[in-house]
Amino acid sequence: MPRDPRKLRVFALADGLVPEIYGATKSFPTEERFGLVSQLRRAAVSVPANIVEGCGRRKTNDYLHFLNIATGSAYELGYLLGVIRKTRDDAREGRRRSAGHVRSHCREPHSVDRFA
């Protein structure tokens, strides 16, 4: 007998995450459309999709197999979100360092010569 995925709390959480990921990735740079955006969206959809597919399987081993795939997709999604966080933090630090570097050179006489 097929299981009802709507009775699983993990399905509700995963299903709710899909529109959040789609909404968040709309503001990503266009050059990431086929990179991180695509991977994030596919991983986000994969989690609830595999839960649903597993629930449609009659054998417990098949059900568990698809839950295992969903778990792997959840880990992938977590990793990709970490990549974004690290990239964002590195970019902020780089901008902060560059601004400080420029400010320090602008205070020194003939600082323009250092950039030449």
N, C-alpha and C positions, 0 to 999 in steps of 0.2 A: 504494500500500500504506500503510495507517495506521501511524503511529509509536506507540511505547509510551512514554507519559509517565513511567512509573516508572523509565525509564532516564535521565531527565534530573535532574541534581542540583538544578536550580532548582525543579523540581516538588516534590521531596522537602522542600526548605526551605519552600516556600510552603504545602504541605500540612500541615507540622508547625506552622506559624504559626497556622493557623485555630483549633485548640483552645486555643492560648495566648491569642489575642484574645478568644475566647468566655469563657474563664475569668477573664481580667483585667477584662472589662466587667461581670461579674456584680456586682462591688462598686461600680459607678458609681451615682450618685444616680438615683432613679427618674425625676426630671424629665428626665434625659438619655436615657431608654429609646428615645424616638422621634427623638432628635437624634444626638448623637455615637455612642452605642452602636450604633444602627442603621447609620450610615454606616461605622463601623469594621468591623462584622461583614460588611457587604455587600462592602466593598473587600477584606477579607481572603479571603473566599470567591471573589471574582471572579478573583483571581490564578491559583490552581490550576485553577479551572473553565475559564478561557480557554485555559490551556495544554492541558488535556485536549481541549477542543473543537478547538483547532488541530491537535492530534495526530490527530484523527479525520478531518481533511480530506485529500483526496488530492493537491490541487495545492499546490505549494510556496508560491505567493503567498498562498493562503488560510491556510496554516500560519503564515506570517510575519505575516499580518494579525492573527491571534489572539494571537500572541506579543507583538505591539505593543500590543494592548489590555491584555494581562496586565501589561505594563511600565507602562502608564498607571495601572492600578489599584494597582500597587506604589508608584508615586509618590504617588498619592492617600493611600494608607495611611500612608506616611511623613509626609506633611503633617499628617494628622489626629493622629498620635502627637505631632508637634511642637506642635500646638495644645494638646493635653492637658498636655504638659510645661510649656509657657509659662503656661497657665492655673493649673496647680498651683503653679509658682514665683511667679507674681504674687500668688496667694492667700496663700502663705506670707509673702511680703514685706509684704503688706497687714496680716496679723495681727501680724507683728513690729513694724511701724510703729505700729499701734494700741496694742499693749501698751506700747511705749515712751512713747507720747503720754500714756496713762493714768497710767503710773508717774511721769512728770515732773510731771503736774498734781497727783497725790496727795501729792507731796513739798512742794508750795507751800501756804502758808496761804491759806485761802479759795479753794482751787482749784475747789471745787464751783460757785462763782459763775461761773466761765468756761464751764461747760457749759450754763448756764441761758440 
